[in-house]
Amino acid sequence: MEKVYFVYAISSSEHNYIYVGLTQNVSKRIKRHNDGRERTTKFYSPFELIYSEVCKSRIDARIREKYWKSGIGKEKLKILRNSLK
């Protein structure tokens, strides 16, 4: 049985910063970001989850992660983030 992966996007509450990643446990991963335990994001915490999706394999999750990190993907995430404010 294959493991389930999630692609997620979090937005900094205090900075204009969106991070996209993949994980098997979204809540645990966001806690790591908010606790400053991730080098890439530690200066931008706290974060809130703005998007997540389930992928059936790590390969599929990686493809989706690359899309959300692309220019058009980031623009869509900014629109989504701004609609949640």
PDB file of N, CA, C and O in Angstrom, chain B, residues numbered from 101:
ATOM      1  N   MET B 101       0.846  -1.201   0.000  1.00  0.00           N
ATOM      2  CA  MET B 101       0.000   0.000   0.000  1.00  0.00           C
ATOM      3  C   MET B 101       0.880   1.249   0.000  1.00  0.00           C
ATOM      4  O   MET B 101       1.807   1.375   0.800  1.00  0.00           O
ATOM      5  N   GLU B 102       0.574   2.148  -0.896  1.00  0.00           N
ATOM      6  CA  GLU B 102       1.364   3.386  -0.970  1.00  0.00           C
ATOM      7  C   GLU B 102       0.950   4.364   0.118  1.00  0.00           C
ATOM      8  O   GLU B 102      -0.199   4.385   0.559  1.00  0.00           O
ATOM      9  N   LYS B 103       1.895   5.156   0.530  1.00  0.00           N
ATOM     10  CA  LYS B 103       1.625   6.180   1.535  1.00  0.00           C
ATOM     11  C   LYS B 103       0.950   7.378   0.872  1.00  0.00           C
ATOM     12  O   LYS B 103       1.138   7.640  -0.317  1.00  0.00           O
ATOM     13  N   VAL B 104       0.167   8.091   1.660  1.00  0.00           N
ATOM     14  CA  VAL B 104      -0.509   9.296   1.169  1.00  0.00           C
ATOM     15  C   VAL B 104       0.396  10.494   1.435  1.00  0.00           C
ATOM     16  O   VAL B 104       0.991  10.610   2.507  1.00  0.00           O
ATOM     17  N   TYR B 105       0.490  11.363   0.469  1.00  0.00           N
ATOM     18  CA  TYR B 105       1.264  12.596   0.611  1.00  0.00           C
ATOM     19  C   TYR B 105       0.344  13.789   0.430  1.00  0.00           C
ATOM     20  O   TYR B 105      -0.665  13.718  -0.271  1.00  0.00           O
ATOM     21  N   PHE B 106       0.711  14.877   1.071  1.00  0.00           N
ATOM     22  CA  PHE B 106      -0.033  16.120   0.967  1.00  0.00           C
ATOM     23  C   PHE B 106       0.887  17.201   0.433  1.00  0.00           C
ATOM     24  O   PHE B 106       2.052  17.286   0.823  1.00  0.00           O
ATOM     25  N   VAL B 107       0.365  18.021  -0.456  1.00  0.00           N
ATOM     26  CA  VAL B 107       1.037  19.253  -0.862  1.00  0.00           C
ATOM     27  C   VAL B 107       0.304  20.347  -0.114  1.00  0.00           C
ATOM     28  O   VAL B 107      -0.926  20.368  -0.082  1.00  0.00           O
ATOM     29  N   TYR B 108       1.055  21.255   0.485  1.00  0.00           N
ATOM     30  CA  TYR B 108       0.413  22.287   1.301  1.00  0.00           C
ATOM     31  C   TYR B 108       1.063  23.637   1.047  1.00  0.00           C
ATOM     32  O   TYR B 108       2.206  23.733   0.600  1.00  0.00           O
ATOM     33  N   ALA B 109       0.296  24.674   1.345  1.00  0.00           N
ATOM     34  CA  ALA B 109       0.808  26.042   1.265  1.00  0.00           C
ATOM     35  C   ALA B 109       0.460  26.735   2.574  1.00  0.00           C
ATOM     36  O   ALA B 109      -0.670  26.655   3.056  1.00  0.00           O
ATOM     37  N   ILE B 110       1.445  27.410   3.133  1.00  0.00           N
ATOM     38  CA  ILE B 110       1.233  28.180   4.354  1.00  0.00           C
ATOM     39  C   ILE B 110       1.617  29.625   4.088  1.00  0.00           C
ATOM     40  O   ILE B 110       2.503  29.923   3.287  1.00  0.00           O
ATOM     41  N   SER B 111       0.927  30.505   4.780  1.00  0.00           N
ATOM     42  CA  SER B 111       1.177  31.931   4.619  1.00  0.00           C
ATOM     43  C   SER B 111       1.627  32.515   5.948  1.00  0.00           C
ATOM     44  O   SER B 111       1.048  32.224   6.995  1.00  0.00           O
ATOM     45  N   SER B 112       2.658  33.335   5.896  1.00  0.00           N
ATOM     46  CA  SER B 112       3.131  34.009   7.092  1.00  0.00           C
ATOM     47  C   SER B 112       2.095  35.027   7.539  1.00  0.00           C
ATOM     48  O   SER B 112       1.556  35.777   6.725  1.00  0.00           O
ATOM     49  N   SER B 113       1.823  35.047   8.829  1.00  0.00           N
ATOM     50  CA  SER B 113       0.855  36.010   9.372  1.00  0.00           C
ATOM     51  C   SER B 113       1.416  37.421   9.445  1.00  0.00           C
ATOM     52  O   SER B 113       0.658  38.390   9.491  1.00  0.00           O
ATOM     53  N   GLU B 114       2.747  37.544   9.456  1.00  0.00           N
ATOM     54  CA  GLU B 114       3.374  38.852   9.657  1.00  0.00           C
ATOM     55  C   GLU B 114       4.192  39.356   8.472  1.00  0.00           C
ATOM     56  O   GLU B 114       4.604  40.516   8.457  1.00  0.00           O
ATOM     57  N   HIS B 115       4.431  38.506   7.487  1.00  0.00           N
ATOM     58  CA  HIS B 115       5.223  38.891   6.316  1.00  0.00           C
ATOM     59  C   HIS B 115       4.474  38.489   5.050  1.00  0.00           C
ATOM     60  O   HIS B 115       3.555  37.671   5.091  1.00  0.00           O
ATOM     61  N   ASN B 116       4.874  39.071   3.935  1.00  0.00           N
ATOM     62  CA  ASN B 116       4.294  38.713   2.644  1.00  0.00           C
ATOM     63  C   ASN B 116       5.070  37.514   2.105  1.00  0.00           C
ATOM     64  O   ASN B 116       5.904  37.654   1.210  1.00  0.00           O
ATOM     65  N   TYR B 117       4.789  36.340   2.655  1.00  0.00           N
ATOM     66  CA  TYR B 117       5.570  35.146   2.336  1.00  0.00           C
ATOM     67  C   TYR B 117       4.654  33.926   2.319  1.00  0.00           C
ATOM     68  O   TYR B 117       3.897  33.689   3.260  1.00  0.00           O
ATOM     69  N   ILE B 118       4.736  33.162   1.244  1.00  0.00           N
ATOM     70  CA  ILE B 118       3.993  31.913   1.119  1.00  0.00           C
ATOM     71  C   ILE B 118       5.008  30.800   0.891  1.00  0.00           C
ATOM     72  O   ILE B 118       5.900  30.924   0.052  1.00  0.00           O
ATOM     73  N   TYR B 119       4.866  29.716   1.640  1.00  0.00           N
ATOM     74  CA  TYR B 119       5.742  28.561   1.500  1.00  0.00           C
ATOM     75  C   TYR B 119       4.911  27.378   1.022  1.00  0.00           C
ATOM     76  O   TYR B 119       3.804  27.149   1.510  1.00  0.00           O
ATOM     77  N   VAL B 120       5.454  26.624   0.061  1.00  0.00           N
ATOM     78  CA  VAL B 120       4.801  25.419  -0.459  1.00  0.00           C
ATOM     79  C   VAL B 120       5.703  24.234  -0.169  1.00  0.00           C
ATOM     80  O   VAL B 120       6.913  24.296  -0.387  1.00  0.00           O
ATOM     81  N   GLY B 121       5.109  23.153   0.324  1.00  0.00           N
ATOM     82  CA  GLY B 121       5.889  21.958   0.612  1.00  0.00           C
ATOM     83  C   GLY B 121       5.052  20.712   0.475  1.00  0.00           C
ATOM     84  O   GLY B 121       3.866  20.767   0.150  1.00  0.00           O
ATOM     85  N   LEU B 122       5.703  19.563   0.735  1.00  0.00           N
ATOM     86  CA  LEU B 122       4.955  18.317   0.739  1.00  0.00           C
ATOM     87  C   LEU B 122       5.313  17.537   1.992  1.00  0.00           C
ATOM     88  O   LEU B 122       6.419  17.652   2.518  1.00  0.00           O
ATOM     89  N   THR B 123       4.359  16.742   2.461  1.00  0.00           N
ATOM     90  CA  THR B 123       4.534  16.017   3.713  1.00  0.00           C
ATOM     91  C   THR B 123       3.541  14.860   3.770  1.00  0.00           C
ATOM     92  O   THR B 123       2.649  14.747   2.930  1.00  0.00           O
ATOM     93  N   GLN B 124       3.712  14.013   4.767  1.00  0.00           N
ATOM     94  CA  GLN B 124       2.729  12.965   5.023  1.00  0.00           C
ATOM     95  C   GLN B 124       1.828  13.346   6.193  1.00  0.00           C
ATOM     96  O   GLN B 124       0.792  12.715   6.406  1.00  0.00           O
ATOM     97  N   ASN B 125       2.210  14.368   6.952  1.00  0.00           N
ATOM     98  CA  ASN B 125       1.428  14.790   8.112  1.00  0.00           C
ATOM     99  C   ASN B 125       1.415  16.321   8.156  1.00  0.00           C
ATOM    100  O   ASN B 125       2.368  16.943   8.625  1.00  0.00           O
ATOM    101  N   VAL B 126       0.340  16.913   7.669  1.00  0.00           N
ATOM    102  CA  VAL B 126       0.261  18.371   7.532  1.00  0.00           C
ATOM    103  C   VAL B 126       0.325  19.079   8.884  1.00  0.00           C
ATOM    104  O   VAL B 126       1.086  20.034   9.039  1.00  0.00           O
ATOM    105  N   SER B 127      -0.457  18.631   9.861  1.00  0.00           N
ATOM    106  CA  SER B 127      -0.487  19.341  11.151  1.00  0.00           C
ATOM    107  C   SER B 127       0.872  19.292  11.851  1.00  0.00           C
ATOM    108  O   SER B 127       1.300  20.284  12.441  1.00  0.00           O
ATOM    109  N   LYS B 128       1.538  18.166  11.789  1.00  0.00           N
ATOM    110  CA  LYS B 128       2.867  18.041  12.401  1.00  0.00           C
ATOM    111  C   LYS B 128       3.878  18.961  11.699  1.00  0.00           C
ATOM    112  O   LYS B 128       4.719  19.592  12.340  1.00  0.00           O
ATOM    113  N   ARG B 129       3.770  19.018  10.379  1.00  0.00           N
ATOM    114  CA  ARG B 129       4.699  19.844   9.593  1.00  0.00           C
ATOM    115  C   ARG B 129       4.486  21.339   9.869  1.00  0.00           C
ATOM    116  O   ARG B 129       5.453  22.090  10.000  1.00  0.00           O
ATOM    117  N   ILE B 130       3.226  21.768   9.957  1.00  0.00           N
ATOM    118  CA  ILE B 130       2.948  23.178  10.242  1.00  0.00           C
ATOM    119  C   ILE B 130       3.453  23.535  11.635  1.00  0.00           C
ATOM    120  O   ILE B 130       3.970  24.632  11.850  1.00  0.00           O
ATOM    121  N   LYS B 131       3.305  22.615  12.573  1.00  0.00           N
ATOM    122  CA  LYS B 131       3.828  22.850  13.921  1.00  0.00           C
ATOM    123  C   LYS B 131       5.336  23.057  13.870  1.00  0.00           C
ATOM    124  O   LYS B 131       5.857  23.945  14.546  1.00  0.00           O
ATOM    125  N   ARG B 132       6.044  22.258  13.084  1.00  0.00           N
ATOM    126  CA  ARG B 132       7.502  22.434  12.929  1.00  0.00           C
ATOM    127  C   ARG B 132       7.825  23.824  12.358  1.00  0.00           C
ATOM    128  O   ARG B 132       8.762  24.484  12.808  1.00  0.00           O
ATOM    129  N   HIS B 133       7.046  24.257  11.369  1.00  0.00           N
ATOM    130  CA  HIS B 133       7.261  25.598  10.796  1.00  0.00           C
ATOM    131  C   HIS B 133       7.033  26.663  11.872  1.00  0.00           C
ATOM    132  O   HIS B 133       7.846  27.574  12.028  1.00  0.00           O
ATOM    133  N   ASN B 134       5.941  26.549  12.603  1.00  0.00           N
ATOM    134  CA  ASN B 134       5.605  27.558  13.609  1.00  0.00           C
ATOM    135  C   ASN B 134       6.528  27.529  14.814  1.00  0.00           C
ATOM    136  O   ASN B 134       6.669  28.539  15.504  1.00  0.00           O
ATOM    137  N   ASP B 135       7.157  26.397  15.081  1.00  0.00           N
ATOM    138  CA  ASP B 135       8.119  26.295  16.187  1.00  0.00           C
ATOM    139  C   ASP B 135       9.521  26.748  15.776  1.00  0.00           C
ATOM    140  O   ASP B 135      10.446  26.719  16.587  1.00  0.00           O
ATOM    141  N   GLY B 136       9.679  27.168  14.508  1.00  0.00           N
ATOM    142  CA  GLY B 136      10.977  27.645  14.034  1.00  0.00           C
ATOM    143  C   GLY B 136      11.969  26.526  13.792  1.00  0.00           C
ATOM    144  O   GLY B 136      13.178  26.753  13.825  1.00  0.00           O
ATOM    145  N   ARG B 137      11.478  25.324  13.550  1.00  0.00           N
ATOM    146  CA  ARG B 137      12.355  24.166  13.374  1.00  0.00           C
ATOM    147  C   ARG B 137      12.690  23.875  11.917  1.00  0.00           C
ATOM    148  O   ARG B 137      13.371  22.893  11.623  1.00  0.00           O
ATOM    149  N   GLU B 138      12.219  24.716  11.006  1.00  0.00           N
ATOM    150  CA  GLU B 138      12.536  24.568   9.584  1.00  0.00           C
ATOM    151  C   GLU B 138      13.362  25.766   9.151  1.00  0.00           C
ATOM    152  O   GLU B 138      12.911  26.907   9.246  1.00  0.00           O
ATOM    153  N   ARG B 139      14.567  25.505   8.677  1.00  0.00           N
ATOM    154  CA  ARG B 139      15.528  26.571   8.348  1.00  0.00           C
ATOM    155  C   ARG B 139      14.957  27.573   7.334  1.00  0.00           C
ATOM    156  O   ARG B 139      15.158  28.780   7.469  1.00  0.00           O
ATOM    157  N   THR B 140      14.257  27.073   6.337  1.00  0.00           N
ATOM    158  CA  THR B 140      13.749  27.938   5.267  1.00  0.00           C
ATOM    159  C   THR B 140      12.726  28.950   5.746  1.00  0.00           C
ATOM    160  O   THR B 140      12.653  30.059   5.217  1.00  0.00           O
ATOM    161  N   THR B 141      11.935  28.579   6.744  1.00  0.00           N
ATOM    162  CA  THR B 141      10.800  29.425   7.126  1.00  0.00           C
ATOM    163  C   THR B 141      10.905  30.038   8.518  1.00  0.00           C
ATOM    164  O   THR B 141      10.020  30.796   8.915  1.00  0.00           O
ATOM    165  N   LYS B 142      11.942  29.739   9.258  1.00  0.00           N
ATOM    166  CA  LYS B 142      11.936  30.136  10.672  1.00  0.00           C
ATOM    167  C   LYS B 142      11.859  31.635  10.927  1.00  0.00           C
ATOM    168  O   LYS B 142      11.418  32.050  11.999  1.00  0.00           O
ATOM    169  N   PHE B 143      12.273  32.450   9.975  1.00  0.00           N
ATOM    170  CA  PHE B 143      12.228  33.904  10.184  1.00  0.00           C
ATOM    171  C   PHE B 143      10.877  34.520   9.798  1.00  0.00           C
ATOM    172  O   PHE B 143      10.672  35.723   9.959  1.00  0.00           O
ATOM    173  N   TYR B 144       9.963  33.693   9.289  1.00  0.00           N
ATOM    174  CA  TYR B 144       8.676  34.194   8.806  1.00  0.00           C
ATOM    175  C   TYR B 144       7.481  33.741   9.641  1.00  0.00           C
ATOM    176  O   TYR B 144       6.347  34.109   9.331  1.00  0.00           O
ATOM    177  N   SER B 145       7.707  32.959  10.684  1.00  0.00           N
ATOM    178  CA  SER B 145       6.581  32.455  11.482  1.00  0.00           C
ATOM    179  C   SER B 145       5.942  33.607  12.260  1.00  0.00           C
ATOM    180  O   SER B 145       6.596  34.622  12.500  1.00  0.00           O
ATOM    181  N   PRO B 146       4.695  33.466  12.650  1.00  0.00           N
ATOM    182  CA  PRO B 146       3.820  32.291  12.572  1.00  0.00           C
ATOM    183  C   PRO B 146       3.147  32.157  11.203  1.00  0.00           C
ATOM    184  O   PRO B 146       3.056  33.108  10.427  1.00  0.00           O
ATOM    185  N   PHE B 147       2.677  30.922  10.944  1.00  0.00           N
ATOM    186  CA  PHE B 147       2.042  30.581   9.679  1.00  0.00           C
ATOM    187  C   PHE B 147       0.630  30.081   9.885  1.00  0.00           C
ATOM    188  O   PHE B 147       0.259  29.603  10.957  1.00  0.00           O
ATOM    189  N   GLU B 148      -0.150  30.207   8.814  1.00  0.00           N
ATOM    190  CA  GLU B 148      -1.457  29.569   8.789  1.00  0.00           C
ATOM    191  C   GLU B 148      -1.585  28.816   7.469  1.00  0.00           C
ATOM    192  O   GLU B 148      -1.082  29.257   6.435  1.00  0.00           O
ATOM    193  N   LEU B 149      -2.261  27.680   7.521  1.00  0.00           N
ATOM    194  CA  LEU B 149      -2.479  26.862   6.337  1.00  0.00           C
ATOM    195  C   LEU B 149      -3.478  27.559   5.429  1.00  0.00           C
ATOM    196  O   LEU B 149      -4.561  27.941   5.873  1.00  0.00           O
ATOM    197  N   ILE B 150      -3.121  27.727   4.157  1.00  0.00           N
ATOM    198  CA  ILE B 150      -4.066  28.341   3.219  1.00  0.00           C
ATOM    199  C   ILE B 150      -4.515  27.364   2.145  1.00  0.00           C
ATOM    200  O   ILE B 150      -5.509  27.609   1.462  1.00  0.00           O
ATOM    201  N   TYR B 151      -3.779  26.238   1.986  1.00  0.00           N
ATOM    202  CA  TYR B 151      -4.143  25.277   0.955  1.00  0.00           C
ATOM    203  C   TYR B 151      -3.489  23.935   1.239  1.00  0.00           C
ATOM    204  O   TYR B 151      -2.354  23.881   1.711  1.00  0.00           O
ATOM    205  N   SER B 152      -4.206  22.847   0.951  1.00  0.00           N
ATOM    206  CA  SER B 152      -3.602  21.516   0.966  1.00  0.00           C
ATOM    207  C   SER B 152      -4.363  20.616   0.013  1.00  0.00           C
ATOM    208  O   SER B 152      -5.555  20.810  -0.225  1.00  0.00           O
ATOM    209  N   GLU B 153      -3.669  19.634  -0.527  1.00  0.00           N
ATOM    210  CA  GLU B 153      -4.302  18.657  -1.395  1.00  0.00           C
ATOM    211  C   GLU B 153      -3.648  17.305  -1.168  1.00  0.00           C
ATOM    212  O   GLU B 153      -2.470  17.218  -0.821  1.00  0.00           O
ATOM    213  N   VAL B 154      -4.428  16.252  -1.371  1.00  0.00           N
ATOM    214  CA  VAL B 154      -3.961  14.885  -1.185  1.00  0.00           C
ATOM    215  C   VAL B 154      -3.435  14.362  -2.518  1.00  0.00           C
ATOM    216  O   VAL B 154      -4.039  14.584  -3.567  1.00  0.00           O
ATOM    217  N   CYS B 155      -2.296  13.661  -2.463  1.00  0.00           N
ATOM    218  CA  CYS B 155      -1.727  13.040  -3.658  1.00  0.00           C
ATOM    219  C   CYS B 155      -1.507  11.560  -3.371  1.00  0.00           C
ATOM    220  O   CYS B 155      -1.198  11.174  -2.244  1.00  0.00           O
ATOM    221  N   LYS B 156      -1.667  10.742  -4.394  1.00  0.00           N
ATOM    222  CA  LYS B 156      -1.608   9.300  -4.182  1.00  0.00           C
ATOM    223  C   LYS B 156      -0.187   8.738  -4.122  1.00  0.00           C
ATOM    224  O   LYS B 156       0.010   7.593  -3.717  1.00  0.00           O
ATOM    225  N   SER B 157       0.795   9.534  -4.520  1.00  0.00           N
ATOM    226  CA  SER B 157       2.185   9.075  -4.448  1.00  0.00           C
ATOM    227  C   SER B 157       3.113  10.268  -4.248  1.00  0.00           C
ATOM    228  O   SER B 157       2.726  11.418  -4.458  1.00  0.00           O
ATOM    229  N   ARG B 158       4.340   9.973  -3.841  1.00  0.00           N
ATOM    230  CA  ARG B 158       5.322  11.044  -3.659  1.00  0.00           C
ATOM    231  C   ARG B 158       5.636  11.718  -4.996  1.00  0.00           C
ATOM    232  O   ARG B 158       5.849  12.929  -5.052  1.00  0.00           O
ATOM    233  N   ILE B 159       5.664  10.935  -6.055  1.00  0.00           N
ATOM    234  CA  ILE B 159       5.941  11.492  -7.389  1.00  0.00           C
ATOM    235  C   ILE B 159       4.850  12.488  -7.790  1.00  0.00           C
ATOM    236  O   ILE B 159       5.147  13.586  -8.262  1.00  0.00           O
ATOM    237  N   ASP B 160       3.580  12.096  -7.596  1.00  0.00           N
ATOM    238  CA  ASP B 160       2.476  13.017  -7.897  1.00  0.00           C
ATOM    239  C   ASP B 160       2.550  14.272  -7.030  1.00  0.00           C
ATOM    240  O   ASP B 160       2.309  15.382  -7.506  1.00  0.00           O
ATOM    241  N   ALA B 161       2.886  14.086  -5.756  1.00  0.00           N
ATOM    242  CA  ALA B 161       2.993  15.228  -4.838  1.00  0.00           C
ATOM    243  C   ALA B 161       4.103  16.167  -5.293  1.00  0.00           C
ATOM    244  O   ALA B 161       3.951  17.386  -5.224  1.00  0.00           O
ATOM    245  N   ARG B 162       5.200  15.618  -5.751  1.00  0.00           N
ATOM    246  CA  ARG B 162       6.326  16.443  -6.207  1.00  0.00           C
ATOM    247  C   ARG B 162       5.938  17.262  -7.443  1.00  0.00           C
ATOM    248  O   ARG B 162       6.318  18.426  -7.569  1.00  0.00           O
ATOM    249  N   ILE B 163       5.188  16.651  -8.340  1.00  0.00           N
ATOM    250  CA  ILE B 163       4.720  17.358  -9.547  1.00  0.00           C
ATOM    251  C   ILE B 163       3.808  18.522  -9.147  1.00  0.00           C
ATOM    252  O   ILE B 163       3.951  19.632  -9.660  1.00  0.00           O
ATOM    253  N   ARG B 164       2.873  18.266  -8.232  1.00  0.00           N
ATOM    254  CA  ARG B 164       1.956  19.315  -7.780  1.00  0.00           C
ATOM    255  C   ARG B 164       2.707  20.408  -7.010  1.00  0.00           C
ATOM    256  O   ARG B 164       2.409  21.593  -7.156  1.00  0.00           O
ATOM    257  N   GLU B 165       3.679  19.999  -6.192  1.00  0.00           N
ATOM    258  CA  GLU B 165       4.474  20.974  -5.447  1.00  0.00           C
ATOM    259  C   GLU B 165       5.196  21.909  -6.418  1.00  0.00           C
ATOM    260  O   GLU B 165       5.222  23.122  -6.210  1.00  0.00           O
ATOM    261  N   LYS B 166       5.775  21.352  -7.464  1.00  0.00           N
ATOM    262  CA  LYS B 166       6.466  22.180  -8.456  1.00  0.00           C
ATOM    263  C   LYS B 166       5.499  23.163  -9.119  1.00  0.00           C
ATOM    264  O   LYS B 166       5.855  24.313  -9.377  1.00  0.00           O
ATOM    265  N   TYR B 167       4.268  22.701  -9.394  1.00  0.00           N
ATOM    266  CA  TYR B 167       3.278  23.599  -9.989  1.00  0.00           C
ATOM    267  C   TYR B 167       2.988  24.757  -9.043  1.00  0.00           C
ATOM    268  O   TYR B 167       3.017  25.914  -9.463  1.00  0.00           O
ATOM    269  N   TRP B 168       2.708  24.467  -7.766  1.00  0.00           N
ATOM    270  CA  TRP B 168       2.347  25.533  -6.825  1.00  0.00           C
ATOM    271  C   TRP B 168       3.517  26.470  -6.543  1.00  0.00           C
ATOM    272  O   TRP B 168       3.309  27.602  -6.108  1.00  0.00           O
ATOM    273  N   LYS B 169       4.738  26.014  -6.783  1.00  0.00           N
ATOM    274  CA  LYS B 169       5.907  26.887  -6.602  1.00  0.00           C
ATOM    275  C   LYS B 169       6.197  27.708  -7.855  1.00  0.00           C
ATOM    276  O   LYS B 169       7.007  28.634  -7.814  1.00  0.00           O
ATOM    277  N   SER B 170       5.540  27.377  -8.971  1.00  0.00           N
ATOM    278  CA  SER B 170       5.765  28.109 -10.220  1.00  0.00           C
ATOM    279  C   SER B 170       5.111  29.486 -10.147  1.00  0.00           C
ATOM    280  O   SER B 170       4.370  29.783  -9.210  1.00  0.00           O
ATOM    281  N   GLY B 171       5.390  30.310 -11.131  1.00  0.00           N
ATOM    282  CA  GLY B 171       4.829  31.663 -11.163  1.00  0.00           C
ATOM    283  C   GLY B 171       3.313  31.680 -11.127  1.00  0.00           C
ATOM    284  O   GLY B 171       2.721  32.419 -10.341  1.00  0.00           O
ATOM    285  N   ILE B 172       2.671  30.866 -11.976  1.00  0.00           N
ATOM    286  CA  ILE B 172       1.208  30.862 -12.012  1.00  0.00           C
ATOM    287  C   ILE B 172       0.629  30.255 -10.742  1.00  0.00           C
ATOM    288  O   ILE B 172      -0.402  30.713 -10.248  1.00  0.00           O
ATOM    289  N   GLY B 173       1.284  29.232 -10.212  1.00  0.00           N
ATOM    290  CA  GLY B 173       0.820  28.616  -8.971  1.00  0.00           C
ATOM    291  C   GLY B 173       0.887  29.589  -7.805  1.00  0.00           C
ATOM    292  O   GLY B 173      -0.051  29.686  -7.014  1.00  0.00           O
ATOM    293  N   LYS B 174       2.007  30.313  -7.700  1.00  0.00           N
ATOM    294  CA  LYS B 174       2.156  31.295  -6.613  1.00  0.00           C
ATOM    295  C   LYS B 174       1.130  32.414  -6.734  1.00  0.00           C
ATOM    296  O   LYS B 174       0.611  32.890  -5.725  1.00  0.00           O
ATOM    297  N   GLU B 175       0.833  32.840  -7.965  1.00  0.00           N
ATOM    298  CA  GLU B 175      -0.183  33.880  -8.166  1.00  0.00           C
ATOM    299  C   GLU B 175      -1.546  33.400  -7.680  1.00  0.00           C
ATOM    300  O   GLU B 175      -2.278  34.152  -7.035  1.00  0.00           O
ATOM    301  N   LYS B 176      -1.887  32.156  -7.986  1.00  0.00           N
ATOM    302  CA  LYS B 176      -3.167  31.598  -7.530  1.00  0.00           C
ATOM    303  C   LYS B 176      -3.203  31.515  -6.006  1.00  0.00           C
ATOM    304  O   LYS B 176      -4.243  31.768  -5.398  1.00  0.00           O
ATOM    305  N   LEU B 177      -2.079  31.163  -5.385  1.00  0.00           N
ATOM    306  CA  LEU B 177      -2.024  31.091  -3.925  1.00  0.00           C
ATOM    307  C   LEU B 177      -2.170  32.472  -3.297  1.00  0.00           C
ATOM    308  O   LEU B 177      -2.796  32.614  -2.247  1.00  0.00           O
ATOM    309  N   LYS B 178      -1.598  33.490  -3.934  1.00  0.00           N
ATOM    310  CA  LYS B 178      -1.743  34.860  -3.413  1.00  0.00           C
ATOM    311  C   LYS B 178      -3.197  35.300  -3.474  1.00  0.00           C
ATOM    312  O   LYS B 178      -3.692  35.936  -2.543  1.00  0.00           O
ATOM    313  N   ILE B 179      -3.886  34.969  -4.562  1.00  0.00           N
ATOM    314  CA  ILE B 179      -5.305  35.304  -4.682  1.00  0.00           C
ATOM    315  C   ILE B 179      -6.100  34.579  -3.600  1.00  0.00           C
ATOM    316  O   ILE B 179      -6.966  35.167  -2.952  1.00  0.00           O
ATOM    317  N   LEU B 180      -5.797  33.300  -3.413  1.00  0.00           N
ATOM    318  CA  LEU B 180      -6.477  32.510  -2.380  1.00  0.00           C
ATOM    319  C   LEU B 180      -6.224  33.093  -0.999  1.00  0.00           C
ATOM    320  O   LEU B 180      -7.160  33.260  -0.216  1.00  0.00           O
ATOM    321  N   ARG B 181      -4.961  33.407  -0.688  1.00  0.00           N
ATOM    322  CA  ARG B 181      -4.611  33.992   0.610  1.00  0.00           C
ATOM    323  C   ARG B 181      -5.365  35.298   0.834  1.00  0.00           C
ATOM    324  O   ARG B 181      -5.916  35.515   1.913  1.00  0.00           O
ATOM    325  N   ASN B 182      -5.396  36.158  -0.161  1.00  0.00           N
ATOM    326  CA  ASN B 182      -6.062  37.451  -0.021  1.00  0.00           C
ATOM    327  C   ASN B 182      -7.565  37.306   0.137  1.00  0.00           C
ATOM    328  O   ASN B 182      -8.201  38.150   0.769  1.00  0.00           O
ATOM    329  N   SER B 183      -8.145  36.255  -0.423  1.00  0.00           N
ATOM    330  CA  SER B 183      -9.586  36.035  -0.281  1.00  0.00           C
ATOM    331  C   SER B 183      -9.936  35.519   1.120  1.00  0.00           C
ATOM    332  O   SER B 183     -11.088  35.615   1.544  1.00  0.00           O
ATOM    333  N   LEU B 184      -8.956  34.976   1.832  1.00  0.00           N
ATOM    334  CA  LEU B 184      -9.185  34.440   3.173  1.00  0.00           C
ATOM    335  C   LEU B 184      -9.058  35.504   4.252  1.00  0.00           C
ATOM    336  O   LEU B 184      -9.458  35.275   5.393  1.00  0.00           O
ATOM    337  N   LYS B 185      -8.506  36.665   3.908  1.00  0.00           N
ATOM    338  CA  LYS B 185      -8.294  37.730   4.896  1.00  0.00           C
ATOM    339  C   LYS B 185      -9.586  38.400   5.270  1.00  0.00           C
ATOM    340  O   LYS B 185      -9.591  39.319   6.089  1.00  0.00           O
TER     341      LYS B 185
END
